[in-house]
Amino acid sequence: MEFEELSSKIIKAAIEVHKKLGPGFLESIYQQALLIQLKKDGLKVETQKEVKIHYNGQEVGTHRLDLVVNKTIIIELKAVKEFDGSHIAQVISYLKATGLKIGLLLNFAKATLEIKRVVN
């Protein structure tokens, strides 16, 4: 499945979750709902995937990714008033750590789902 087609399926699923739940819940609620919707849509989803960061052959830390779809696209969910630079930087660091190329930053706290595509 191409990046564009997969991104579209993910965004469609996120919009469906936002339409049904609306704003006002914790990020973890949206994560579980989106996990259910993506699996229902036939996508392979890893949740809370731990990625180890290495420096000179030694582990120096870990990242925990909200969702990874089809081992291709990282999804980072937020329920915040506004995205800021740290949210985008977070997704970029996830992309660097995994070697993946595309991340979707989704904000469920607004009346309309906010979506940012981040490319490494």
Sine and cosine of phi, psi and omega as CSV:
sin_phi,cos_phi,sin_psi,cos_psi,sin_omega,cos_omega
0.00,0.00,0.74,-0.67,0.00,-1.00
-0.93,0.36,0.40,-0.92,0.03,-1.00
-0.82,0.57,-0.71,0.70,-0.06,-1.00
-0.90,0.45,-0.70,0.71,-0.01,-1.00
-0.91,0.43,-0.69,0.73,0.01,-1.00
-0.91,0.41,-0.70,0.72,0.05,-1.00
-0.84,0.54,-0.69,0.73,0.00,-1.00
-0.89,0.47,-0.66,0.75,0.02,-1.00
-0.90,0.43,-0.66,0.76,0.00,-1.00
-0.91,0.42,-0.72,0.69,-0.02,-1.00
-0.90,0.45,-0.67,0.75,0.04,-1.00
-0.86,0.51,-0.68,0.73,0.02,-1.00
-0.90,0.43,-0.67,0.75,0.01,-1.00
-0.90,0.43,-0.65,0.76,0.04,-1.00
-0.89,0.46,-0.66,0.75,0.03,-1.00
-0.88,0.48,-0.70,0.71,0.04,-1.00
-0.88,0.47,-0.72,0.70,-0.02,-1.00
-0.90,0.43,-0.64,0.77,0.01,-1.00
-0.88,0.48,-0.67,0.75,-0.05,-1.00
-0.98,0.21,-0.63,0.78,-0.06,-1.00
-1.00,-0.08,-0.55,0.83,-0.08,-1.00
0.94,0.34,0.02,-1.00,0.02,-1.00
-0.97,0.24,0.27,-0.96,0.14,-0.99
0.90,-0.44,-0.11,0.99,0.00,-1.00
-0.98,-0.20,0.20,-0.98,0.09,-1.00
-0.95,0.31,0.43,-0.90,0.04,-1.00
-0.79,0.61,-0.65,0.76,-0.05,-1.00
-0.88,0.47,-0.53,0.85,0.04,-1.00
-0.92,0.40,-0.72,0.69,0.02,-1.00
-0.90,0.43,-0.61,0.79,0.00,-1.00
-0.88,0.47,-0.72,0.69,0.01,-1.00
-0.91,0.42,-0.67,0.74,0.01,-1.00
-0.90,0.43,-0.68,0.73,0.00,-1.00
-0.92,0.38,-0.62,0.79,0.08,-1.00
-0.84,0.54,-0.73,0.68,0.02,-1.00
-0.87,0.49,-0.72,0.70,-0.04,-1.00
-0.91,0.40,-0.69,0.73,-0.02,-1.00
-0.90,0.44,-0.66,0.75,0.04,-1.00
-0.91,0.41,-0.64,0.77,0.05,-1.00
-0.87,0.50,-0.57,0.82,0.00,-1.00
-0.99,0.16,0.07,1.00,0.09,-1.00
1.00,0.06,0.25,0.97,0.00,-1.00
-1.00,-0.08,0.47,-0.88,0.05,-1.00
-1.00,-0.02,0.83,-0.56,-0.12,-0.99
-0.78,-0.63,0.76,-0.65,0.16,-0.99
-0.97,-0.25,0.65,-0.76,-0.02,-1.00
-0.85,-0.52,0.61,-0.79,-0.02,-1.00
0.78,0.62,0.68,0.73,0.00,-1.00
-0.94,0.35,0.79,-0.62,0.01,-1.00
-1.00,-0.03,0.77,-0.64,0.02,-1.00
-0.85,-0.52,0.83,-0.56,-0.01,-1.00
-1.00,0.07,0.64,-0.77,0.03,-1.00
-0.96,-0.27,0.76,-0.65,-0.03,-1.00
-0.88,-0.48,0.51,-0.86,0.10,-0.99
-0.68,-0.73,0.83,-0.56,-0.03,-1.00
0.76,0.65,0.67,0.74,0.07,-1.00
0.99,0.16,0.03,1.00,-0.01,-1.00
-0.89,-0.47,0.62,-0.79,0.03,-1.00
-0.95,0.32,0.78,-0.62,-0.01,-1.00
-0.89,-0.45,-0.10,1.00,0.02,-1.00
0.19,-0.98,-0.02,-1.00,0.02,-1.00
-0.64,-0.77,0.42,-0.91,0.19,-0.98
-0.90,-0.43,0.52,-0.85,0.11,-0.99
-0.86,-0.50,0.92,-0.39,-0.08,-1.00
-1.00,0.04,0.71,-0.70,0.00,-1.00
-0.84,0.54,-0.88,0.48,-0.01,-1.00
-0.60,-0.80,0.59,-0.81,0.17,-0.99
-0.79,-0.61,0.83,-0.56,-0.08,-1.00
-0.96,-0.27,0.79,-0.61,0.02,-1.00
0.78,0.63,0.51,0.86,0.00,-1.00
0.81,0.58,0.47,0.88,-0.14,-0.99
-0.78,-0.63,-0.69,0.72,-0.10,-0.99
-0.83,-0.55,0.76,-0.65,0.07,-1.00
-1.00,0.01,0.70,-0.72,0.10,-0.99
-0.90,-0.44,0.82,-0.57,0.09,-1.00
-0.92,-0.40,0.86,-0.50,-0.03,-1.00
-0.99,-0.15,0.60,-0.80,0.07,-1.00
-0.70,-0.72,0.40,-0.91,0.16,-0.99
-0.70,-0.72,0.96,0.27,-0.13,-0.99
-0.78,-0.63,0.33,-0.95,0.01,-1.00
-0.88,0.48,-0.73,0.69,-0.01,-1.00
-0.57,-0.82,0.53,-0.85,0.20,-0.98
-0.93,0.36,0.52,-0.85,0.17,-0.99
-0.74,-0.68,0.03,-1.00,-0.06,-1.00
-0.84,0.54,-0.52,0.85,-0.02,-1.00
-0.92,0.38,-0.51,0.86,0.02,-1.00
-0.93,0.37,-0.68,0.73,0.03,-1.00
-0.92,0.38,-0.68,0.73,0.04,-1.00
-0.86,0.50,-0.60,0.80,0.02,-1.00
-0.87,0.49,-0.73,0.69,0.00,-1.00
-0.91,0.41,-0.65,0.76,0.04,-1.00
-0.87,0.50,-0.68,0.74,0.01,-1.00
-0.91,0.42,-0.59,0.81,0.07,-1.00
-0.90,0.44,-0.68,0.73,0.01,-1.00
-0.89,0.45,-0.69,0.72,0.04,-1.00
-0.88,0.48,-0.69,0.73,-0.06,-1.00
-0.92,0.40,-0.52,0.86,-0.07,-1.00
-0.99,-0.15,-0.34,0.94,-0.10,-1.00
0.99,0.16,0.08,1.00,0.05,-1.00
-0.98,0.22,0.32,-0.95,-0.13,-0.99
-0.98,-0.21,-0.46,0.89,-0.13,-0.99
-0.77,-0.64,0.69,-0.73,0.12,-0.99
-0.77,-0.64,0.53,-0.85,0.09,-1.00
-0.90,-0.45,0.81,-0.59,0.05,-1.00
-0.97,-0.24,0.88,-0.48,-0.09,-1.00
-0.88,-0.48,0.78,-0.62,0.02,-1.00
-0.91,-0.41,0.92,-0.40,-0.06,-1.00
-1.00,-0.03,-0.03,1.00,-0.13,-0.99
-0.99,0.16,-0.18,0.98,-0.05,-1.00
-0.99,-0.13,0.24,-0.97,0.02,-1.00
-0.88,0.47,-0.55,0.83,0.09,-1.00
-0.90,-0.44,0.73,-0.68,0.01,-1.00
-0.81,0.58,0.78,-0.62,0.04,-1.00
-0.99,-0.15,0.75,-0.66,-0.08,-1.00
-0.78,-0.63,0.76,-0.65,0.13,-0.99
-0.80,-0.60,0.77,-0.64,0.07,-1.00
-0.99,-0.10,0.77,-0.64,-0.03,-1.00
-0.88,-0.48,0.79,-0.61,-0.04,-1.00
-0.89,-0.45,0.71,-0.71,0.02,-1.00
-1.00,-0.08,0.00,0.00,0.00,0.00
